[in-house]
Amino acid sequence: MSIITKLSKFIDDSKRVLSISYKPNSEEFNKSAKIILIGILLVGVIGFIIAIIISLIISGSLSLI
């Protein structure tokens, strides 16, 4: 498959995606933003807890630095 064929297929696929997409209203946007923010915070808290546990296991004290 040549580069020109791949590029043409990519452009066609991109046009198809853009043709079915729409701009969300403010309620839908706010709901999505809240869900994303909760997910980011959850991943951060889980990572922080894992860092504390690893720090306690390795050094025996709570030194994260």
mmJSON file of the N, C-alpha and C atoms, coordinates in Angstrom:
{"data_MODEL":{"atom_site":{
"group_PDB":["ATOM","ATOM","ATOM","ATOM","ATOM","ATOM","ATOM","ATOM","ATOM","ATOM","ATOM","ATOM","ATOM","ATOM","ATOM","ATOM","ATOM","ATOM","ATOM","ATOM","ATOM","ATOM","ATOM","ATOM","ATOM","ATOM","ATOM","ATOM","ATOM","ATOM","ATOM","ATOM","ATOM","ATOM","ATOM","ATOM","ATOM","ATOM","ATOM","ATOM","ATOM","ATOM","ATOM","ATOM","ATOM","ATOM","ATOM","ATOM","ATOM","ATOM","ATOM","ATOM","ATOM","ATOM","ATOM","ATOM","ATOM","ATOM","ATOM","ATOM","ATOM","ATOM","ATOM","ATOM","ATOM","ATOM","ATOM","ATOM","ATOM","ATOM","ATOM","ATOM","ATOM","ATOM","ATOM","ATOM","ATOM","ATOM","ATOM","ATOM","ATOM","ATOM","ATOM","ATOM","ATOM","ATOM","ATOM","ATOM","ATOM","ATOM","ATOM","ATOM","ATOM","ATOM","ATOM","ATOM","ATOM","ATOM","ATOM","ATOM","ATOM","ATOM","ATOM","ATOM","ATOM","ATOM","ATOM","ATOM","ATOM","ATOM","ATOM","ATOM","ATOM","ATOM","ATOM","ATOM","ATOM","ATOM","ATOM","ATOM","ATOM","ATOM","ATOM","ATOM","ATOM","ATOM","ATOM","ATOM","ATOM","ATOM","ATOM","ATOM","ATOM","ATOM","ATOM","ATOM","ATOM","ATOM","ATOM","ATOM","ATOM","ATOM","ATOM","ATOM","ATOM","ATOM","ATOM","ATOM","ATOM","ATOM","ATOM","ATOM","ATOM","ATOM","ATOM","ATOM","ATOM","ATOM","ATOM","ATOM","ATOM","ATOM","ATOM","ATOM","ATOM","ATOM","ATOM","ATOM","ATOM","ATOM","ATOM","ATOM","ATOM","ATOM","ATOM","ATOM","ATOM","ATOM","ATOM","ATOM","ATOM","ATOM","ATOM","ATOM","ATOM","ATOM","ATOM","ATOM","ATOM","ATOM","ATOM","ATOM","ATOM","ATOM","ATOM"],
"id":[1,2,3,4,5,6,7,8,9,10,11,12,13,14,15,16,17,18,19,20,21,22,23,24,25,26,27,28,29,30,31,32,33,34,35,36,37,38,39,40,41,42,43,44,45,46,47,48,49,50,51,52,53,54,55,56,57,58,59,60,61,62,63,64,65,66,67,68,69,70,71,72,73,74,75,76,77,78,79,80,81,82,83,84,85,86,87,88,89,90,91,92,93,94,95,96,97,98,99,100,101,102,103,104,105,106,107,108,109,110,111,112,113,114,115,116,117,118,119,120,121,122,123,124,125,126,127,128,129,130,131,132,133,134,135,136,137,138,139,140,141,142,143,144,145,146,147,148,149,150,151,152,153,154,155,156,157,158,159,160,161,162,163,164,165,166,167,168,169,170,171,172,173,174,175,176,177,178,179,180,181,182,183,184,185,186,187,188,189,190,191,192,193,194,195],
"type_symbol":["N","C","C","N","C","C","N","C","C","N","C","C","N","C","C","N","C","C","N","C","C","N","C","C","N","C","C","N","C","C","N","C","C","N","C","C","N","C","C","N","C","C","N","C","C","N","C","C","N","C","C","N","C","C","N","C","C","N","C","C","N","C","C","N","C","C","N","C","C","N","C","C","N","C","C","N","C","C","N","C","C","N","C","C","N","C","C","N","C","C","N","C","C","N","C","C","N","C","C","N","C","C","N","C","C","N","C","C","N","C","C","N","C","C","N","C","C","N","C","C","N","C","C","N","C","C","N","C","C","N","C","C","N","C","C","N","C","C","N","C","C","N","C","C","N","C","C","N","C","C","N","C","C","N","C","C","N","C","C","N","C","C","N","C","C","N","C","C","N","C","C","N","C","C","N","C","C","N","C","C","N","C","C","N","C","C","N","C","C","N","C","C","N","C","C"],
"label_atom_id":["N","CA","C","N","CA","C","N","CA","C","N","CA","C","N","CA","C","N","CA","C","N","CA","C","N","CA","C","N","CA","C","N","CA","C","N","CA","C","N","CA","C","N","CA","C","N","CA","C","N","CA","C","N","CA","C","N","CA","C","N","CA","C","N","CA","C","N","CA","C","N","CA","C","N","CA","C","N","CA","C","N","CA","C","N","CA","C","N","CA","C","N","CA","C","N","CA","C","N","CA","C","N","CA","C","N","CA","C","N","CA","C","N","CA","C","N","CA","C","N","CA","C","N","CA","C","N","CA","C","N","CA","C","N","CA","C","N","CA","C","N","CA","C","N","CA","C","N","CA","C","N","CA","C","N","CA","C","N","CA","C","N","CA","C","N","CA","C","N","CA","C","N","CA","C","N","CA","C","N","CA","C","N","CA","C","N","CA","C","N","CA","C","N","CA","C","N","CA","C","N","CA","C","N","CA","C","N","CA","C","N","CA","C","N","CA","C","N","CA","C","N","CA","C","N","CA","C"],
"label_alt_id":[null,null,null,null,null,null,null,null,null,null,null,null,null,null,null,null,null,null,null,null,null,null,null,null,null,null,null,null,null,null,null,null,null,null,null,null,null,null,null,null,null,null,null,null,null,null,null,null,null,null,null,null,null,null,null,null,null,null,null,null,null,null,null,null,null,null,null,null,null,null,null,null,null,null,null,null,null,null,null,null,null,null,null,null,null,null,null,null,null,null,null,null,null,null,null,null,null,null,null,null,null,null,null,null,null,null,null,null,null,null,null,null,null,null,null,null,null,null,null,null,null,null,null,null,null,null,null,null,null,null,null,null,null,null,null,null,null,null,null,null,null,null,null,null,null,null,null,null,null,null,null,null,null,null,null,null,null,null,null,null,null,null,null,null,null,null,null,null,null,null,null,null,null,null,null,null,null,null,null,null,null,null,null,null,null,null,null,null,null,null,null,null,null,null,null],
"label_comp_id":["MET","MET","MET","SER","SER","SER","ILE","ILE","ILE","ILE","ILE","ILE","THR","THR","THR","LYS","LYS","LYS","LEU","LEU","LEU","SER","SER","SER","LYS","LYS","LYS","PHE","PHE","PHE","ILE","ILE","ILE","ASP","ASP","ASP","ASP","ASP","ASP","SER","SER","SER","LYS","LYS","LYS","ARG","ARG","ARG","VAL","VAL","VAL","LEU","LEU","LEU","SER","SER","SER","ILE","ILE","ILE","SER","SER","SER","TYR","TYR","TYR","LYS","LYS","LYS","PRO","PRO","PRO","ASN","ASN","ASN","SER","SER","SER","GLU","GLU","GLU","GLU","GLU","GLU","PHE","PHE","PHE","ASN","ASN","ASN","LYS","LYS","LYS","SER","SER","SER","ALA","ALA","ALA","LYS","LYS","LYS","ILE","ILE","ILE","ILE","ILE","ILE","LEU","LEU","LEU","ILE","ILE","ILE","GLY","GLY","GLY","ILE","ILE","ILE","LEU","LEU","LEU","LEU","LEU","LEU","VAL","VAL","VAL","GLY","GLY","GLY","VAL","VAL","VAL","ILE","ILE","ILE","GLY","GLY","GLY","PHE","PHE","PHE","ILE","ILE","ILE","ILE","ILE","ILE","ALA","ALA","ALA","ILE","ILE","ILE","ILE","ILE","ILE","ILE","ILE","ILE","SER","SER","SER","LEU","LEU","LEU","ILE","ILE","ILE","ILE","ILE","ILE","SER","SER","SER","GLY","GLY","GLY","SER","SER","SER","LEU","LEU","LEU","SER","SER","SER","LEU","LEU","LEU","ILE","ILE","ILE"],
"label_asym_id":["A","A","A","A","A","A","A","A","A","A","A","A","A","A","A","A","A","A","A","A","A","A","A","A","A","A","A","A","A","A","A","A","A","A","A","A","A","A","A","A","A","A","A","A","A","A","A","A","A","A","A","A","A","A","A","A","A","A","A","A","A","A","A","A","A","A","A","A","A","A","A","A","A","A","A","A","A","A","A","A","A","A","A","A","A","A","A","A","A","A","A","A","A","A","A","A","A","A","A","A","A","A","A","A","A","A","A","A","A","A","A","A","A","A","A","A","A","A","A","A","A","A","A","A","A","A","A","A","A","A","A","A","A","A","A","A","A","A","A","A","A","A","A","A","A","A","A","A","A","A","A","A","A","A","A","A","A","A","A","A","A","A","A","A","A","A","A","A","A","A","A","A","A","A","A","A","A","A","A","A","A","A","A","A","A","A","A","A","A","A","A","A","A","A","A"],
"label_entity_id":["1","1","1","1","1","1","1","1","1","1","1","1","1","1","1","1","1","1","1","1","1","1","1","1","1","1","1","1","1","1","1","1","1","1","1","1","1","1","1","1","1","1","1","1","1","1","1","1","1","1","1","1","1","1","1","1","1","1","1","1","1","1","1","1","1","1","1","1","1","1","1","1","1","1","1","1","1","1","1","1","1","1","1","1","1","1","1","1","1","1","1","1","1","1","1","1","1","1","1","1","1","1","1","1","1","1","1","1","1","1","1","1","1","1","1","1","1","1","1","1","1","1","1","1","1","1","1","1","1","1","1","1","1","1","1","1","1","1","1","1","1","1","1","1","1","1","1","1","1","1","1","1","1","1","1","1","1","1","1","1","1","1","1","1","1","1","1","1","1","1","1","1","1","1","1","1","1","1","1","1","1","1","1","1","1","1","1","1","1","1","1","1","1","1","1"],
"label_seq_id":[1,1,1,2,2,2,3,3,3,4,4,4,5,5,5,6,6,6,7,7,7,8,8,8,9,9,9,10,10,10,11,11,11,12,12,12,13,13,13,14,14,14,15,15,15,16,16,16,17,17,17,18,18,18,19,19,19,20,20,20,21,21,21,22,22,22,23,23,23,24,24,24,25,25,25,26,26,26,27,27,27,28,28,28,29,29,29,30,30,30,31,31,31,32,32,32,33,33,33,34,34,34,35,35,35,36,36,36,37,37,37,38,38,38,39,39,39,40,40,40,41,41,41,42,42,42,43,43,43,44,44,44,45,45,45,46,46,46,47,47,47,48,48,48,49,49,49,50,50,50,51,51,51,52,52,52,53,53,53,54,54,54,55,55,55,56,56,56,57,57,57,58,58,58,59,59,59,60,60,60,61,61,61,62,62,62,63,63,63,64,64,64,65,65,65],
"pdbx_PDB_ins_code":[null,null,null,null,null,null,null,null,null,null,null,null,null,null,null,null,null,null,null,null,null,null,null,null,null,null,null,null,null,null,null,null,null,null,null,null,null,null,null,null,null,null,null,null,null,null,null,null,null,null,null,null,null,null,null,null,null,null,null,null,null,null,null,null,null,null,null,null,null,null,null,null,null,null,null,null,null,null,null,null,null,null,null,null,null,null,null,null,null,null,null,null,null,null,null,null,null,null,null,null,null,null,null,null,null,null,null,null,null,null,null,null,null,null,null,null,null,null,null,null,null,null,null,null,null,null,null,null,null,null,null,null,null,null,null,null,null,null,null,null,null,null,null,null,null,null,null,null,null,null,null,null,null,null,null,null,null,null,null,null,null,null,null,null,null,null,null,null,null,null,null,null,null,null,null,null,null,null,null,null,null,null,null,null,null,null,null,null,null,null,null,null,null,null,null],
"Cartn_x":[0.844,0.0,0.897,0.707,1.584,1.154,2.027,1.773,0.593,0.47,-0.638,-1.972,-2.018,-3.24,-3.596,-2.596,-2.838,-3.335,-2.736,-3.137,-4.56,-4.885,-6.238,-7.267,-6.945,-7.844,-8.014,-6.932,-7.004,-7.902,-7.77,-8.593,-10.067,-10.352,-11.74,-12.32,-11.539,-11.996,-12.221,-11.34,-11.486,-12.746,-13.035,-14.258,-15.495,-15.461,-16.595,-16.832,-15.766,-15.897,-16.433,-15.912,-16.364,-17.814,-18.263,-19.636,-20.665,-20.3,-21.262,-21.075,-20.032,-19.806,-20.635,-20.86,-21.632,-21.059,-21.437,-20.979,-21.914,-21.37,-22.238,-22.847,-24.048,-24.633,-23.953,-24.28,-23.551,-23.775,-24.972,-25.236,-24.398,-24.333,-23.549,-22.055,-21.603,-20.196,-19.84,-20.702,-20.429,-20.41,-21.32,-21.363,-20.084,-19.651,-18.418,-17.212,-17.159,-16.035,-15.969,-17.124,-17.145,-16.667,-17.112,-16.704,-15.198,-14.673,-13.235,-12.438,-12.904,-12.217,-12.214,-13.337,-13.395,-12.428,-12.35,-11.414,-9.969,-9.617,-8.241,-7.897,-8.814,-8.57,-8.441,-9.278,-9.229,-7.895,-7.428,-6.132,-5.007,-5.086,-4.066,-4.036,-5.208,-5.277,-4.746,-5.126,-4.629,-3.111,-2.579,-1.128,-0.425,-1.025,-0.431,-0.433,-1.515,-1.587,-0.557,-0.406,0.606,2.0,2.259,3.578,3.846,2.837,3.014,3.305,2.55,2.757,4.149,4.575,5.917,6.988,6.781,7.749,7.856,6.718,6.751,7.398,7.188,7.767,9.288,9.738,11.164,11.996,11.595,12.452,11.978,10.752,10.253,9.783,9.906,9.403,8.656,7.973,7.138,7.912,8.92,9.664,9.435,8.599,8.25,9.293,10.253,11.259,12.528],
"Cartn_y":[-1.169,0.0,1.242,2.105,3.266,4.356,5.318,6.427,7.261,7.447,8.24,7.547,6.236,5.484,5.577,5.443,5.564,6.957,7.984,9.36,9.611,9.097,9.256,8.56,7.374,6.645,7.394,7.951,8.723,9.94,10.637,11.824,11.44,10.359,9.888,9.504,8.798,8.414,9.644,10.626,11.853,12.613,12.685,13.348,12.641,11.32,10.534,10.82,10.87,11.145,12.56,13.531,14.915,15.105,14.317,14.476,13.983,13.023,12.526,13.151,13.941,14.557,15.825,16.238,17.442,18.157,19.408,20.202,19.937,19.557,19.262,20.54,20.391,21.553,21.726,22.792,23.118,22.068,21.5,20.48,19.224,18.799,17.619,17.869,19.07,19.415,19.421,20.034,20.091,18.703,17.836,16.475,15.726,15.873,15.204,15.739,17.049,17.656,17.151,17.026,16.532,15.089,14.248,12.843,12.731,13.533,13.507,13.981,15.041,15.558,14.525,13.847,12.805,11.676,11.305,10.255,10.644,11.878,12.347,12.361,12.859,12.896,11.485,10.567,9.191,8.534,8.726,8.158,8.785,10.08,10.748,10.243,10.068,9.574,8.15,7.313,5.93,5.908,6.742,6.817,7.303,8.287,8.806,7.736,7.001,5.929,4.849,4.485,3.485,3.996,5.288,5.86,5.82,6.099,6.042,4.608,3.653,2.252,1.785,2.103,1.7,2.364,3.629,4.336,3.694,3.296,2.643,1.276,0.553,-0.79,-0.707,0.208,0.262,0.873,2.059,2.754,2.588,2.187,2.046,3.346,4.433,5.717,6.408,7.466,8.149,9.313,9.004,10.043,9.852,10.691,10.547,11.144,11.854,12.5,11.685],
"Cartn_z":[0.0,0.0,0.0,-0.968,-1.083,-0.099,0.055,0.968,0.482,-0.807,-1.364,-1.084,-1.215,-0.931,0.55,1.412,2.851,3.209,2.607,2.889,2.4,1.238,0.697,1.589,2.062,2.96,4.272,4.792,6.034,5.866,4.752,4.499,4.382,3.693,3.572,4.934,5.73,7.063,7.945,7.837,8.62,8.226,6.935,6.471,7.004,7.026,7.53,9.012,9.784,11.221,11.442,10.71,10.877,10.436,9.478,8.998,10.017,10.875,11.858,13.238,13.438,14.738,14.881,16.117,16.384,17.599,17.759,18.887,20.069,21.227,22.372,22.946,23.534,24.205,25.559,26.26,27.49,28.575,28.659,29.679,29.425,28.186,27.835,28.06,27.723,27.924,29.406,30.225,31.663,32.283,31.864,32.389,32.005,30.769,30.325,31.079,31.278,31.992,33.433,34.092,35.47,35.537,34.604,34.593,34.362,33.444,33.154,34.366,35.027,36.21,37.333,37.548,38.572,38.233,36.963,36.549,36.778,36.442,36.647,38.13,38.956,40.401,40.974,40.501,40.98,40.645,39.428,39.031,39.856,40.114,40.925,42.354,42.941,44.32,44.398,43.453,43.447,43.294,42.403,42.23,43.475,44.171,45.4,46.488,46.603,47.604,47.306,46.047,45.673,45.988,45.739,46.045,47.543,48.357,49.811,50.256,49.719,50.098,49.703,48.494,48.044,48.895,49.231,50.064,51.443,52.006,53.315,53.238,52.161,52.022,51.833,50.971,50.623,51.764,52.219,53.185,54.622,54.833,56.203,56.796,56.053,56.53,55.395,55.721,54.749,54.12,53.311,52.591,51.096,50.527,49.105,48.182,48.75,47.896,47.885],
"occupancy":[1.0,1.0,1.0,1.0,1.0,1.0,1.0,1.0,1.0,1.0,1.0,1.0,1.0,1.0,1.0,1.0,1.0,1.0,1.0,1.0,1.0,1.0,1.0,1.0,1.0,1.0,1.0,1.0,1.0,1.0,1.0,1.0,1.0,1.0,1.0,1.0,1.0,1.0,1.0,1.0,1.0,1.0,1.0,1.0,1.0,1.0,1.0,1.0,1.0,1.0,1.0,1.0,1.0,1.0,1.0,1.0,1.0,1.0,1.0,1.0,1.0,1.0,1.0,1.0,1.0,1.0,1.0,1.0,1.0,1.0,1.0,1.0,1.0,1.0,1.0,1.0,1.0,1.0,1.0,1.0,1.0,1.0,1.0,1.0,1.0,1.0,1.0,1.0,1.0,1.0,1.0,1.0,1.0,1.0,1.0,1.0,1.0,1.0,1.0,1.0,1.0,1.0,1.0,1.0,1.0,1.0,1.0,1.0,1.0,1.0,1.0,1.0,1.0,1.0,1.0,1.0,1.0,1.0,1.0,1.0,1.0,1.0,1.0,1.0,1.0,1.0,1.0,1.0,1.0,1.0,1.0,1.0,1.0,1.0,1.0,1.0,1.0,1.0,1.0,1.0,1.0,1.0,1.0,1.0,1.0,1.0,1.0,1.0,1.0,1.0,1.0,1.0,1.0,1.0,1.0,1.0,1.0,1.0,1.0,1.0,1.0,1.0,1.0,1.0,1.0,1.0,1.0,1.0,1.0,1.0,1.0,1.0,1.0,1.0,1.0,1.0,1.0,1.0,1.0,1.0,1.0,1.0,1.0,1.0,1.0,1.0,1.0,1.0,1.0,1.0,1.0,1.0,1.0,1.0,1.0],
"B_iso_or_equiv":[0.0,0.0,0.0,0.0,0.0,0.0,0.0,0.0,0.0,0.0,0.0,0.0,0.0,0.0,0.0,0.0,0.0,0.0,0.0,0.0,0.0,0.0,0.0,0.0,0.0,0.0,0.0,0.0,0.0,0.0,0.0,0.0,0.0,0.0,0.0,0.0,0.0,0.0,0.0,0.0,0.0,0.0,0.0,0.0,0.0,0.0,0.0,0.0,0.0,0.0,0.0,0.0,0.0,0.0,0.0,0.0,0.0,0.0,0.0,0.0,0.0,0.0,0.0,0.0,0.0,0.0,0.0,0.0,0.0,0.0,0.0,0.0,0.0,0.0,0.0,0.0,0.0,0.0,0.0,0.0,0.0,0.0,0.0,0.0,0.0,0.0,0.0,0.0,0.0,0.0,0.0,0.0,0.0,0.0,0.0,0.0,0.0,0.0,0.0,0.0,0.0,0.0,0.0,0.0,0.0,0.0,0.0,0.0,0.0,0.0,0.0,0.0,0.0,0.0,0.0,0.0,0.0,0.0,0.0,0.0,0.0,0.0,0.0,0.0,0.0,0.0,0.0,0.0,0.0,0.0,0.0,0.0,0.0,0.0,0.0,0.0,0.0,0.0,0.0,0.0,0.0,0.0,0.0,0.0,0.0,0.0,0.0,0.0,0.0,0.0,0.0,0.0,0.0,0.0,0.0,0.0,0.0,0.0,0.0,0.0,0.0,0.0,0.0,0.0,0.0,0.0,0.0,0.0,0.0,0.0,0.0,0.0,0.0,0.0,0.0,0.0,0.0,0.0,0.0,0.0,0.0,0.0,0.0,0.0,0.0,0.0,0.0,0.0,0.0,0.0,0.0,0.0,0.0,0.0,0.0],
"pdbx_formal_charge":[null,null,null,null,null,null,null,null,null,null,null,null,null,null,null,null,null,null,null,null,null,null,null,null,null,null,null,null,null,null,null,null,null,null,null,null,null,null,null,null,null,null,null,null,null,null,null,null,null,null,null,null,null,null,null,null,null,null,null,null,null,null,null,null,null,null,null,null,null,null,null,null,null,null,null,null,null,null,null,null,null,null,null,null,null,null,null,null,null,null,null,null,null,null,null,null,null,null,null,null,null,null,null,null,null,null,null,null,null,null,null,null,null,null,null,null,null,null,null,null,null,null,null,null,null,null,null,null,null,null,null,null,null,null,null,null,null,null,null,null,null,null,null,null,null,null,null,null,null,null,null,null,null,null,null,null,null,null,null,null,null,null,null,null,null,null,null,null,null,null,null,null,null,null,null,null,null,null,null,null,null,null,null,null,null,null,null,null,null,null,null,null,null,null,null],
"auth_seq_id":[1,1,1,2,2,2,3,3,3,4,4,4,5,5,5,6,6,6,7,7,7,8,8,8,9,9,9,10,10,10,11,11,11,12,12,12,13,13,13,14,14,14,15,15,15,16,16,16,17,17,17,18,18,18,19,19,19,20,20,20,21,21,21,22,22,22,23,23,23,24,24,24,25,25,25,26,26,26,27,27,27,28,28,28,29,29,29,30,30,30,31,31,31,32,32,32,33,33,33,34,34,34,35,35,35,36,36,36,37,37,37,38,38,38,39,39,39,40,40,40,41,41,41,42,42,42,43,43,43,44,44,44,45,45,45,46,46,46,47,47,47,48,48,48,49,49,49,50,50,50,51,51,51,52,52,52,53,53,53,54,54,54,55,55,55,56,56,56,57,57,57,58,58,58,59,59,59,60,60,60,61,61,61,62,62,62,63,63,63,64,64,64,65,65,65],
"auth_comp_id":["MET","MET","MET","SER","SER","SER","ILE","ILE","ILE","ILE","ILE","ILE","THR","THR","THR","LYS","LYS","LYS","LEU","LEU","LEU","SER","SER","SER","LYS","LYS","LYS","PHE","PHE","PHE","ILE","ILE","ILE","ASP","ASP","ASP","ASP","ASP","ASP","SER","SER","SER","LYS","LYS","LYS","ARG","ARG","ARG","VAL","VAL","VAL","LEU","LEU","LEU","SER","SER","SER","ILE","ILE","ILE","SER","SER","SER","TYR","TYR","TYR","LYS","LYS","LYS","PRO","PRO","PRO","ASN","ASN","ASN","SER","SER","SER","GLU","GLU","GLU","GLU","GLU","GLU","PHE","PHE","PHE","ASN","ASN","ASN","LYS","LYS","LYS","SER","SER","SER","ALA","ALA","ALA","LYS","LYS","LYS","ILE","ILE","ILE","ILE","ILE","ILE","LEU","LEU","LEU","ILE","ILE","ILE","GLY","GLY","GLY","ILE","ILE","ILE","LEU","LEU","LEU","LEU","LEU","LEU","VAL","VAL","VAL","GLY","GLY","GLY","VAL","VAL","VAL","ILE","ILE","ILE","GLY","GLY","GLY","PHE","PHE","PHE","ILE","ILE","ILE","ILE","ILE","ILE","ALA","ALA","ALA","ILE","ILE","ILE","ILE","ILE","ILE","ILE","ILE","ILE","SER","SER","SER","LEU","LEU","LEU","ILE","ILE","ILE","ILE","ILE","ILE","SER","SER","SER","GLY","GLY","GLY","SER","SER","SER","LEU","LEU","LEU","SER","SER","SER","LEU","LEU","LEU","ILE","ILE","ILE"],
"auth_asym_id":["A","A","A","A","A","A","A","A","A","A","A","A","A","A","A","A","A","A","A","A","A","A","A","A","A","A","A","A","A","A","A","A","A","A","A","A","A","A","A","A","A","A","A","A","A","A","A","A","A","A","A","A","A","A","A","A","A","A","A","A","A","A","A","A","A","A","A","A","A","A","A","A","A","A","A","A","A","A","A","A","A","A","A","A","A","A","A","A","A","A","A","A","A","A","A","A","A","A","A","A","A","A","A","A","A","A","A","A","A","A","A","A","A","A","A","A","A","A","A","A","A","A","A","A","A","A","A","A","A","A","A","A","A","A","A","A","A","A","A","A","A","A","A","A","A","A","A","A","A","A","A","A","A","A","A","A","A","A","A","A","A","A","A","A","A","A","A","A","A","A","A","A","A","A","A","A","A","A","A","A","A","A","A","A","A","A","A","A","A","A","A","A","A","A","A"],
"auth_atom_id":["N","CA","C","N","CA","C","N","CA","C","N","CA","C","N","CA","C","N","CA","C","N","CA","C","N","CA","C","N","CA","C","N","CA","C","N","CA","C","N","CA","C","N","CA","C","N","CA","C","N","CA","C","N","CA","C","N","CA","C","N","CA","C","N","CA","C","N","CA","C","N","CA","C","N","CA","C","N","CA","C","N","CA","C","N","CA","C","N","CA","C","N","CA","C","N","CA","C","N","CA","C","N","CA","C","N","CA","C","N","CA","C","N","CA","C","N","CA","C","N","CA","C","N","CA","C","N","CA","C","N","CA","C","N","CA","C","N","CA","C","N","CA","C","N","CA","C","N","CA","C","N","CA","C","N","CA","C","N","CA","C","N","CA","C","N","CA","C","N","CA","C","N","CA","C","N","CA","C","N","CA","C","N","CA","C","N","CA","C","N","CA","C","N","CA","C","N","CA","C","N","CA","C","N","CA","C","N","CA","C","N","CA","C","N","CA","C","N","CA","C","N","CA","C","N","CA","C"],
"pdbx_PDB_model_num":[1,1,1,1,1,1,1,1,1,1,1,1,1,1,1,1,1,1,1,1,1,1,1,1,1,1,1,1,1,1,1,1,1,1,1,1,1,1,1,1,1,1,1,1,1,1,1,1,1,1,1,1,1,1,1,1,1,1,1,1,1,1,1,1,1,1,1,1,1,1,1,1,1,1,1,1,1,1,1,1,1,1,1,1,1,1,1,1,1,1,1,1,1,1,1,1,1,1,1,1,1,1,1,1,1,1,1,1,1,1,1,1,1,1,1,1,1,1,1,1,1,1,1,1,1,1,1,1,1,1,1,1,1,1,1,1,1,1,1,1,1,1,1,1,1,1,1,1,1,1,1,1,1,1,1,1,1,1,1,1,1,1,1,1,1,1,1,1,1,1,1,1,1,1,1,1,1,1,1,1,1,1,1,1,1,1,1,1,1,1,1,1,1,1,1]
}}}
